[in-house]
Amino acid sequence: TAVLIRGSGFGIALRHKGEYKILAGTSALISQLDPTQFYTQRTLDDARVTEIMMPFGLMGKHAFPVDVHLDIHYFIGMPIFIATGECVGCIFGFSDKHTSLSEKEKTTLHIISQNLALKLDNVVNRSTDLMRLSTLQFLVNHFEEAIVIKNIRFEIVCANNAFLAFYP
């Protein structure tokens, strides 16, 4: 089997309603990780790539809801930036080995974070479009003057009650 990126574990942390949560992890344990109590916090705070090499390893006792012994000798966090330039999360990986990722592996991780950002931008744009549509519908329905919207074939696609009262 081909390995794109070497590591012991990977995850994605995203901000949701003002708090960072683990969206996905390569194991159930990683999915339970508290990103504010792990190296991900540095990536999120600094909004830049974070690489940490630890010669003696580290146990992740405070980052997990249970007492876990986890040897981490290498950590990398790649921020996720949406189109506004805001850092909304990070993709991260760690290893129990004393080796950092190759430039090719770092580039792969960066491409994954960019793809996640594009997907998030699409979700934000879609929800913004829906909010605009619902605002428009609210205005049309509550405006006292007659309003009608037609498409390029001059078919009525939207009309408020004031218009419908005049329309046969």
Secondary structure, DSSP 8 states (H G I E B T S, - for coil): ---SS--SEEEEEEEETTEEEEEEESSHHHHT--GGGSTHHHHHHHTS-EEEE-TT----TTTSSS------SEEEEEEEE-TTS-EEEEEEEEESSS----HHHHHHHHHHHHHHHHHHHHHHHHHHHHHHHHHHHHHHHH-SS--EEE-TT--EEEE-HHHHHH--
